[in-house]
Each structure stands twice: as structure tokens, then as C-alpha cells.
Amino acid sequence: MKHVCPHCKAPGIKSLAKRWSGRATPAECSVCGGLSHVLASTNSGIWIAGIVIFMGSLIGALVLHSVLLFASGVVLVAAFNVLAWRRAKLYPISRESAGNAARAGWFVAGACAFIALFR
């Protein structure tokens, strides 16, 4: 399945590219070559909601001794994940902005590694 590019409005962004897109690693449209990404808050929200649903079903299944409750929780997590990623909106980003975000990410990672060396 391909998603609609916010630049050219054509279906040119693959599902996996959309799922792994961010400011530093945007998805590229196969039609126009434009870059776009899903907001970090949306990305994090989808993952956190999935974890909460999973843990809720796991704890409920352990308390109630119900494998069926756990299995239904896993199915619910999978369905939620698919639907949430289909609804997640892509935002256009310029190549310069994506490059700056990637450099900033590497700088922060390097600073954290440097601080960890002297801790």
C-alpha cells in the first residue's frame, strides 16, 4: 500500500517508509522525490498506546487467568497499530531541514556518548 505524498498528492510513499519516517530520516516520494515525515508526537503516541494496550491485556490475563483475554489484547494491538499508521498524517519537509535534523541528532548522540565516558 502506498500513501499520498503531501507535495504532489499522488500515492508515492510506501508504508514502511512512512512508519520509519522522522525529521532526520524522512520518507521520499517515488513520484516527485519530495520528502515528508510523521510528527514525533504521533509516532510516539502510536507506540505508547500499543504498549499500554498490550500491558493491560497481559496484566488482565494474569489476574483473571485468561489466555483469551491476552490473545484478544494482542489482536487489538495489531489492529490499532495498522489503523493508526494509516491515519497518521505526513508533513512535508525540505532536504535542508532534514539534513539539519540529522546533524543535530548525531551531535546530541555524540555529546551523550562523551558525557557517558567521563561519568
MDAnalysis code that builds the backbone (N, CA, C; Angstrom):
import MDAnalysis as mda
import numpy as np

u = mda.Universe.empty(357, n_residues=119, atom_resindex=np.repeat(np.arange(119), 3), trajectory=True)
u.add_TopologyAttr("name", ["N", "CA", "C"] * 119)
u.add_TopologyAttr("resid", np.arange(1, 120))
u.add_TopologyAttr("resname", ["MET", "LYS", "HIS", "VAL", "CYS", "PRO", "HIS", "CYS", "LYS", "ALA", "PRO", "GLY", "ILE", "LYS", "SER", "LEU", "ALA", "LYS", "ARG", "TRP", "SER", "GLY", "ARG", "ALA", "THR", "PRO", "ALA", "GLU", "CYS", "SER", "VAL", "CYS", "GLY", "GLY", "LEU", "SER", "HIS", "VAL", "LEU", "ALA", "SER", "THR", "ASN", "SER", "GLY", "ILE", "TRP", "ILE", "ALA", "GLY", "ILE", "VAL", "ILE", "PHE", "MET", "GLY", "SER", "LEU", "ILE", "GLY", "ALA", "LEU", "VAL", "LEU", "HIS", "SER", "VAL", "LEU", "LEU", "PHE", "ALA", "SER", "GLY", "VAL", "VAL", "LEU", "VAL", "ALA", "ALA", "PHE", "ASN", "VAL", "LEU", "ALA", "TRP", "ARG", "ARG", "ALA", "LYS", "LEU", "TYR", "PRO", "ILE", "SER", "ARG", "GLU", "SER", "ALA", "GLY", "ASN", "ALA", "ALA", "ARG", "ALA", "GLY", "TRP", "PHE", "VAL", "ALA", "GLY", "ALA", "CYS", "ALA", "PHE", "ILE", "ALA", "LEU", "PHE", "ARG"])
u.atoms.positions = np.array([
    [0.838, -1.183, 0.000],
    [0.000, 0.000, 0.000],
    [0.881, 1.243, 0.000],
    [0.482, 2.206, -0.784],
    [1.215, 3.469, -0.833],
    [0.336, 4.585, -0.295],
    [0.984, 5.548, 0.327],
    [0.291, 6.677, 0.942],
    [0.477, 7.927, 0.095],
    [-0.435, 8.875, 0.260],
    [-0.447, 10.102, -0.540],
    [0.675, 11.035, -0.090],
    [1.446, 11.501, -1.056],
    [2.536, 12.446, -0.797],
    [1.942, 13.836, -0.577],
    [2.382, 14.559, 0.478],
    [1.841, 15.904, 0.700],
    [2.322, 16.926, -0.332],
    [3.362, 16.596, -1.096],
    [3.870, 17.516, -2.119],
    [3.046, 17.437, -3.402],
    [2.955, 16.220, -3.982],
    [2.332, 16.065, -5.297],
    [0.931, 15.453, -5.237],
    [0.473, 15.059, -4.059],
    [-0.853, 14.463, -3.850],
    [-1.043, 13.159, -4.620],
    [0.043, 12.476, -4.960],
    [-0.022, 11.180, -5.630],
    [0.401, 10.093, -4.640],
    [-0.103, 8.868, -4.812],
    [0.313, 7.782, -3.914],
    [1.735, 7.336, -4.255],
    [2.707, 7.828, -3.490],
    [4.094, 7.521, -3.807],
    [4.964, 7.210, -2.603],
    [4.368, 7.054, -1.414],
    [5.164, 6.773, -0.217],
    [4.770, 5.411, 0.327],
    [5.747, 4.530, 0.442],
    [5.497, 3.167, 0.915],
    [5.173, 3.161, 2.407],
    [4.443, 2.131, 2.835],
    [4.011, 2.023, 4.232],
    [5.186, 1.968, 5.203],
    [6.193, 1.151, 4.906],
    [7.341, 1.050, 5.811],
    [8.130, 2.351, 5.873],
    [8.222, 3.039, 4.749],
    [8.917, 4.332, 4.748],
    [8.171, 5.327, 5.630],
    [6.841, 5.275, 5.594],
    [6.037, 6.167, 6.431],
    [6.220, 5.829, 7.907],
    [6.219, 4.528, 8.240],
    [6.370, 4.108, 9.638],
    [7.707, 4.517, 10.238],
    [8.763, 4.504, 9.460],
    [10.100, 4.810, 9.987],
    [10.533, 6.239, 9.713],
    [9.603, 7.052, 9.201],
    [9.987, 8.428, 8.873],
    [10.036, 9.303, 10.121],
    [10.915, 10.257, 10.068],
    [11.067, 11.251, 11.125],
    [11.722, 12.468, 10.512],
    [11.951, 13.500, 11.311],
    [12.588, 14.707, 10.755],
    [13.970, 14.396, 10.188],
    [14.727, 13.552, 10.854],
    [16.086, 13.247, 10.409],
    [16.107, 12.187, 9.307],
    [15.072, 11.374, 9.226],
    [15.005, 10.305, 8.220],
    [13.646, 10.340, 7.518],
    [13.393, 11.328, 6.678],
    [12.080, 11.457, 6.049],
    [11.860, 10.405, 4.956],
    [10.597, 10.150, 4.676],
    [10.226, 9.245, 3.590],
    [10.278, 10.020, 2.278],
    [10.722, 9.352, 1.224],
    [10.830, 10.007, -0.084],
    [9.749, 9.488, -1.017],
    [9.080, 10.396, -1.693],
    [8.031, 10.041, -2.648],
    [8.662, 9.463, -3.908],
    [8.133, 8.334, -4.371],
    [8.683, 7.719, -5.583],
    [8.202, 8.436, -6.847],
    [7.213, 9.314, -6.730],
    [6.693, 10.038, -7.885],
    [7.439, 11.353, -8.093],
    [7.465, 12.200, -7.051],
    [8.045, 13.541, -7.209],
    [9.401, 13.707, -6.509],
    [9.775, 12.781, -5.644],
    [11.048, 12.888, -4.931],
    [10.987, 13.793, -3.707],
    [9.804, 14.280, -3.364],
    [9.649, 15.142, -2.188],
    [9.807, 14.357, -0.893],
    [10.256, 15.040, 0.150],
    [10.453, 14.409, 1.448],
    [9.316, 14.777, 2.391],
    [8.898, 13.814, 3.211],
    [7.872, 14.070, 4.210],
    [8.089, 13.147, 5.397],
    [7.481, 13.530, 6.531],
    [7.666, 12.749, 7.754],
    [6.412, 12.787, 8.612],
    [6.317, 11.813, 9.532],
    [5.256, 11.788, 10.532],
    [5.821, 12.483, 11.770],
    [5.018, 13.310, 12.424],
    [5.476, 14.017, 13.622],
    [5.921, 13.030, 14.695],
    [6.933, 13.413, 15.458],
    [7.457, 12.553, 16.513],
    [6.397, 12.271, 17.570],
    [5.544, 13.225, 17.847],
    [4.496, 13.017, 18.855],
    [3.493, 11.958, 18.395],
    [3.155, 11.951, 17.124],
    [2.250, 10.935, 16.586],
    [2.908, 9.569, 16.637],
    [4.156, 9.508, 16.198],
    [4.916, 8.258, 16.207],
    [4.987, 7.688, 17.623],
    [5.367, 8.511, 18.578],
    [5.481, 8.065, 19.967],
    [4.122, 7.670, 20.533],
    [3.098, 8.424, 20.200],
    [1.761, 8.122, 20.696],
    [1.256, 6.772, 20.241],
    [1.527, 6.427, 18.996],
    [1.099, 5.127, 18.476],
    [1.806, 4.005, 19.223],
    [3.112, 4.155, 19.399],
    [3.870, 3.099, 20.097],
    [3.458, 2.993, 21.563],
    [3.291, 4.101, 22.244],
    [2.911, 4.083, 23.658],
    [1.514, 3.484, 23.831],
    [0.573, 3.873, 22.987],
    [-0.779, 3.312, 23.083],
    [-0.752, 1.800, 22.868],
    [0.060, 1.336, 21.927],
    [0.191, -0.106, 21.705],
    [0.758, -0.820, 22.920],
    [1.752, -0.217, 23.540],
    [2.359, -0.820, 24.735],
    [1.355, -0.841, 25.892],
    [0.597, 0.232, 26.068],
    [-0.400, 0.292, 27.147],
    [-1.475, -0.771, 26.945],
    [-1.975, -0.920, 25.723],
    [-2.990, -1.938, 25.432],
    [-2.423, -3.330, 25.686],
    [-1.204, -3.571, 25.225],
    [-0.568, -4.878, 25.416],
    [-0.375, -5.194, 26.896],
    [0.176, -4.246, 27.641],
    [0.420, -4.483, 29.066],
    [-0.898, -4.639, 29.831],
    [-1.906, -3.873, 29.465],
    [-3.218, -4.016, 30.101],
    [-3.802, -5.398, 29.883],
    [-3.702, -5.891, 28.659],
    [-4.225, -7.234, 28.384],
    [-3.384, -8.302, 29.074],
    [-2.085, -8.090, 29.154],
    [-1.213, -9.058, 29.836],
    [-1.524, -9.116, 31.332],
    [-1.626, -7.964, 31.967],
    [-1.927, -7.926, 33.405],
    [-3.331, -8.485, 33.659],
    [-4.290, -8.096, 32.839],
    [-5.644, -8.632, 32.983],
    [-5.682, -10.145, 32.815],
    [-4.917, -10.653, 31.851],
    [-4.876, -12.101, 31.619],
    [-4.220, -12.826, 32.782],
    [-3.181, -12.234, 33.369],
    [-2.534, -12.865, 34.517],
    [-3.435, -12.851, 35.747],
    [-4.145, -11.761, 35.954],
    [-5.031, -11.657, 37.124],
    [-6.231, -12.594, 36.980],
    [-6.804, -12.639, 35.786],
    [-8.011, -13.443, 35.567],
    [-7.719, -14.850, 35.041],
    [-6.456, -15.187, 34.850],
    [-6.038, -16.498, 34.325],
    [-6.752, -16.802, 33.006],
    [-6.700, -15.832, 32.085],
    [-7.418, -15.956, 30.823],
    [-6.474, -15.751, 29.647],
    [-6.224, -16.835, 28.930],
    [-5.405, -16.740, 27.721],
    [-6.175, -16.002, 26.632],
    [-7.485, -16.158, 26.642],
    [-8.325, -15.493, 25.647],
    [-8.228, -13.976, 25.758],
    [-8.163, -13.446, 26.972],
    [-8.019, -12.004, 27.172],
    [-6.686, -11.509, 26.612],
    [-5.623, -12.264, 26.845],
    [-4.312, -11.878, 26.309],
    [-4.308, -11.935, 24.783],
    [-4.872, -13.007, 24.216],
    [-4.913, -13.143, 22.755],
    [-5.726, -12.014, 22.127],
    [-6.843, -11.654, 22.744],
    [-7.651, -10.561, 22.199],
    [-6.902, -9.228, 22.315],
    [-6.101, -9.067, 23.371],
    [-5.283, -7.864, 23.510],
    [-4.235, -7.757, 22.419],
    [-3.604, -8.875, 22.075],
    [-2.597, -8.885, 21.007],
    [-3.242, -8.533, 19.667],
    [-4.418, -9.097, 19.410],
    [-5.139, -8.777, 18.169],
    [-5.527, -7.299, 18.146],
    [-5.958, -6.782, 19.284],
    [-6.329, -5.373, 19.378],
    [-5.123, -4.468, 19.129],
    [-3.970, -4.830, 19.667],
    [-2.752, -4.047, 19.447],
    [-2.402, -4.020, 17.956],
    [-2.457, -5.186, 17.315],
    [-2.123, -5.255, 15.890],
    [-3.098, -4.422, 15.053],
    [-4.389, -4.533, 15.341],
    [-5.393, -3.773, 14.585],
    [-5.222, -2.267, 14.821],
    [-4.994, -1.878, 16.069],
    [-4.795, -0.462, 16.384],
    [-3.579, 0.091, 15.644],
    [-2.483, -0.689, 15.655],
    [-1.246, -0.249, 15.006],
    [-1.468, -0.002, 13.518],
    [-2.120, -0.934, 12.846],
    [-2.364, -0.792, 11.406],
    [-3.243, 0.426, 11.133],
    [-4.338, 0.564, 11.879],
    [-5.253, 1.688, 11.642],
    [-4.623, 3.032, 11.995],
    [-3.873, 3.077, 13.079],
    [-3.248, 4.344, 13.483],
    [-2.217, 4.799, 12.453],
    [-1.435, 3.873, 11.923],
    [-0.431, 4.257, 10.932],
    [-1.073, 4.655, 9.608],
    [-2.213, 4.079, 9.281],
    [-2.919, 4.510, 8.066],
    [-3.420, 5.939, 8.210],
    [-3.842, 6.314, 9.425],
    [-4.392, 7.643, 9.663],
    [-3.336, 8.689, 9.953],
    [-2.113, 8.278, 10.270],
    [-1.054, 9.235, 10.603],
    [-0.797, 10.149, 9.405],
    [-0.716, 11.438, 9.679],
    [-0.550, 12.432, 8.621],
    [0.930, 12.663, 8.326],
    [1.247, 12.774, 7.049],
    [2.597, 13.104, 6.605],
    [2.717, 14.614, 6.429],
    [3.837, 15.160, 6.870],
    [4.103, 16.589, 6.731],
    [5.325, 16.784, 5.834],
    [5.260, 17.720, 4.892],
    [6.403, 17.956, 4.005],
    [7.579, 18.557, 4.777],
    [8.778, 18.239, 4.314],
    [9.996, 18.771, 4.917],
    [11.010, 18.985, 3.798],
    [11.803, 20.024, 3.910],
    [12.816, 20.297, 2.878],
    [14.056, 19.444, 3.132],
    [14.859, 19.267, 2.101],
    [16.093, 18.488, 2.247],
    [17.047, 19.163, 3.235],
    [17.077, 20.487, 3.211],
    [17.949, 21.226, 4.119],
    [17.532, 21.001, 5.580],
    [16.240, 21.065, 5.833],
    [15.724, 20.851, 7.190],
    [16.000, 19.421, 7.661],
    [15.834, 18.459, 6.782],
    [16.108, 17.058, 7.138],
    [17.595, 16.861, 7.436],
    [18.447, 17.488, 6.656],
    [19.889, 17.404, 6.901],
    [20.278, 18.034, 8.227],
    [19.679, 19.189, 8.524],
    [19.950, 19.843, 9.810],
    [19.493, 18.980, 10.982],
    [18.324, 18.344, 10.851],
    [17.814, 17.481, 11.915],
    [18.724, 16.264, 12.109],
    [19.237, 15.713, 11.021],
    [20.146, 14.572, 11.124],
    [21.453, 14.969, 11.807],
    [21.993, 16.121, 11.436],
    [23.222, 16.602, 12.081],
    [23.000, 16.868, 13.564],
    [21.862, 17.467, 13.901],
    [21.555, 17.735, 15.313],
    [21.433, 16.429, 16.092],
    [20.823, 15.427, 15.483],
    [20.693, 14.123, 16.140],
    [22.039, 13.482, 16.411],
    [22.936, 13.548, 15.425],
    [24.281, 12.990, 15.619],
    [25.059, 13.785, 16.658],
    [24.868, 15.102, 16.687],
    [25.545, 15.926, 17.688],
    [25.096, 15.550, 19.101],
    [23.785, 15.397, 19.287],
    [23.260, 15.022, 20.603],
    [23.752, 13.632, 21.002],
    [23.758, 12.694, 20.067],
    [24.254, 11.345, 20.369],
    [25.727, 11.375, 20.745],
    [26.516, 12.175, 20.028],
    [27.939, 12.314, 20.352],
    [28.166, 12.956, 21.704],
    [27.378, 13.990, 22.007],
    [27.503, 14.650, 23.316],
    [27.138, 13.693, 24.450],
    [26.103, 12.903, 24.252],
    [25.714, 11.915, 25.285],
    [26.799, 10.866, 25.468],
    [27.386, 10.413, 24.380],
    [28.466, 9.423, 24.483],
    [29.677, 10.030, 25.182],
    [29.984, 11.281, 24.872],
    [31.132, 11.951, 25.509],
    [30.918, 12.101, 27.010],
    [29.693, 12.510, 27.377],
    [29.381, 12.672, 28.802],
    [29.426, 11.325, 29.511],
    [28.946, 10.276, 28.828],
    [28.949, 8.939, 29.446],
    [30.361, 8.415, 29.687],
    [31.306, 8.840, 28.863],
    [32.697, 8.405, 29.051],
    [33.291, 8.933, 30.338],
    [32.904, 10.126, 30.754],
    [33.500, 10.766, 31.925],
    [32.590, 10.710, 33.156],
    [31.622, 9.913, 33.123],
    [30.714, 9.812, 34.266],
    [31.177, 8.807, 35.251],
])
